[in-house]
Amino acid sequence: MNLFFRLLLVFLRASLARPRVSLFDVTRLRSRVMLTDQDMFAHMTNSRYFSFSDLAVINYIVRTGTWPKLRKRGWFPVVCAESVTFSRMLSWRDRFEIETRLVGWTDTYMCLQHDFTRNGKTGATVRIIARFASRKRDRVTMDDVVAYLGVERQSPPLPPEYEAMVDDVEAARLARANESRVPA
């Protein structure tokens, strides 16, 4: 997280926001491209989209009221995969909004989407696959999280692009597990 002051501002604003929103609501975060967010081509640098997505996740977790519950259990989200698709670049001084929504989940992973919009048009979409980890190093499944948060509905069906990302994450995890079993 390289947007430390923006992080503090987002956390404070989200903490004070009323009313809380549902896990299935869209949360919005407004910002502006600063001079330090640009690359040498006068566009917001690609890595900033992921940094702003981190801010949007903090906003989402705090606004939905899950932050204190997760902290109480010692659970925290860990990003396993991210992808970004661009259609319009943001430039210096552009105001934009990030719309964050929960797309769904599997037994292990949570899927979020962040749409970067300007003047009502989506300029970029960041897709995130995350899982939950525990400070005690216990295995945390999405069933654990959903039950603890009192969610009574099933996950909506995942779009194909998310299913492909989950498959890629699982394949990488299995490959790492196999590498660790191979004697040197």
C-alpha positions in Angstrom: 0.0 0.0 0.0 1.8 3.1 -1.2 -1.0 5.6 -0.7 -0.7 5.9 3.0 -2.3 9.2 3.6 -5.2 8.3 1.2 -5.5 5.1 3.2 -6.0 7.0 6.4 -8.5 9.3 4.8 -10.5 6.4 3.3 -10.5 4.5 6.6 -11.7 7.5 8.6 -14.4 8.4 6.0 -15.6 4.8 5.8 -15.7 4.5 9.6 -17.8 7.5 10.0 -20.2 6.7 7.1 -23.8 6.0 8.0 -25.7 3.8 7.3 -23.7 0.6 6.9 -24.3 -1.2 3.6 -24.9 -4.9 2.9 -22.1 -7.2 1.6 -24.1 -7.3 -1.7 -24.4 -3.5 -2.1 -22.0 -1.5 -4.3 -19.7 0.8 -2.4 -18.2 3.9 -4.0 -14.9 5.6 -3.5 -14.2 9.0 -5.1 -10.7 10.2 -5.9 -8.6 12.3 -8.3 -5.5 11.5 -10.2 -2.6 13.4 -8.6 0.6 14.4 -10.4 2.4 11.6 -8.5 0.0 9.0 -9.8 1.1 9.5 -13.4 3.6 7.6 -15.6 5.8 9.1 -18.2 3.0 9.0 -20.7 0.8 11.3 -18.6 -1.6 8.6 -17.7 -2.3 7.1 -14.3 0.3 4.4 -13.9 -1.0 0.8 -14.2 0.2 -0.1 -10.7 -1.9 2.7 -9.2 -5.1 0.9 -10.3 -4.2 -1.9 -8.0 -3.3 0.5 -5.2 -6.6 2.2 -5.6 -8.3 -1.2 -5.6 -6.7 -1.9 -2.2 -8.2 1.4 -0.9 -11.6 0.3 -2.4 -11.4 -3.0 -0.5 -10.7 -1.2 2.8 -13.7 1.1 2.1 -15.8 -2.0 1.3 -14.8 -3.9 4.4 -15.3 -1.0 6.7 -18.5 0.3 5.1 -20.1 -3.2 5.3 -19.2 -3.5 9.0 -17.1 -6.6 8.5 -13.8 -5.0 9.6 -14.4 -5.3 13.4 -15.8 -8.8 13.1 -12.8 -10.0 11.0 -10.4 -8.4 13.4 -12.1 -10.1 16.4 -11.5 -13.5 14.8 -8.0 -12.6 13.6 -9.0 -13.1 9.9 -7.7 -10.9 7.1 -8.1 -11.0 3.3 -5.1 -12.0 1.2 -5.2 -11.2 -2.6 -4.3 -14.3 -4.6 -4.8 -12.9 -8.1 -5.7 -9.6 -9.8 -6.3 -8.6 -13.4 -7.1 -5.3 -14.9 -8.8 -4.4 -18.2 -8.5 -0.9 -19.6 -10.7 0.9 -22.1 -10.0 4.6 -21.1 -6.9 5.9 -19.3 -7.1 8.4 -16.5 -4.9 11.5 -16.6 -3.8 14.1 -14.2 -6.5 15.9 -12.3 -9.2 13.5 -13.6 -11.8 12.8 -11.0 -13.0 9.3 -10.9 -15.1 6.9 -8.8 -14.4 3.2 -8.0 -17.5 1.1 -7.7 -16.7 -2.1 -5.7 -19.0 -5.1 -5.5 -18.9 -8.7 -4.3 -19.2 -10.9 -7.4 -19.4 -14.2 -5.5 -17.3 -16.8 -3.8 -16.2 -20.4 -3.9 -15.4 -22.7 -1.0 -12.0 -21.0 -0.7 -12.0 -17.7 -2.6 -13.9 -14.4 -2.6 -14.3 -12.5 -5.9 -14.5 -8.7 -6.0 -14.8 -6.3 -8.9 -13.7 -2.7 -9.0 -15.0 -0.5 -11.9 -13.1 2.8 -12.3 -15.6 5.2 -13.8 -15.3 8.8 -15.0 -18.3 10.8 -16.2 -20.5 7.7 -15.9 -18.2 5.6 -18.2 -16.1 2.7 -17.1 -12.5 3.2 -17.9 -11.0 0.2 -16.2 -12.1 -2.9 -14.4 -10.0 -4.7 -11.7 -10.9 -8.2 -10.8 -9.7 -9.7 -7.5 -9.6 -13.2 -6.2 -8.8 -13.3 -2.4 -8.9 -15.8 0.4 -9.0 -15.3 4.1 -6.1 -16.1 6.4 -5.8 -16.3 10.1 -3.3 -14.9 12.5 -3.3 -18.3 14.2 -2.6 -19.9 10.9 -5.9 -21.8 11.0 -7.5 -22.7 7.7 -10.4 -20.3 7.0 -12.9 -21.3 4.3 -15.5 -19.0 2.8 -18.1 -21.2 4.5 -16.5 -20.1 7.8 -16.6 -16.5 6.8 -20.1 -16.5 5.4 -21.5 -18.3 8.5 -19.7 -16.0 10.9 -21.0 -12.9 9.0 -24.5 -14.3 9.0 -24.9 -14.4 5.3 -27.9 -16.6 4.5 -27.7 -16.7 0.7 -25.6 -18.8 -1.7 -23.0 -17.2 -3.9 -24.2 -15.9 -7.2 -22.8 -17.9 -10.1 -19.3 -16.7 -11.0 -18.8 -15.2 -14.5 -16.4 -17.2 -16.7 -13.5 -14.8 -16.3 -13.6 -15.3 -12.5 -13.9 -19.1 -12.9 -10.8 -19.0 -15.1 -8.9 -16.8 -12.5 -9.8 -19.2 -9.7 -8.7 -22.2 -11.8 -5.3 -20.4 -12.4 -4.9 -19.7 -8.7 -5.7 -23.4 -7.8 -3.3 -24.6 -10.5 -0.5 -22.4 -9.1 -1.2 -23.6 -5.6 -1.0 -27.2 -6.6 2.2 -26.7 -8.6 3.8 -25.1 -5.5 2.6 -27.9 -3.3 4.1 -30.5 -5.8 7.4 -28.5 -5.9 7.7 -28.6 -2.2 7.3 -32.5 -2.2 10.0 -33.1 -4.7 13.3 -34.1 -3.0 16.3 -32.0 -3.9 
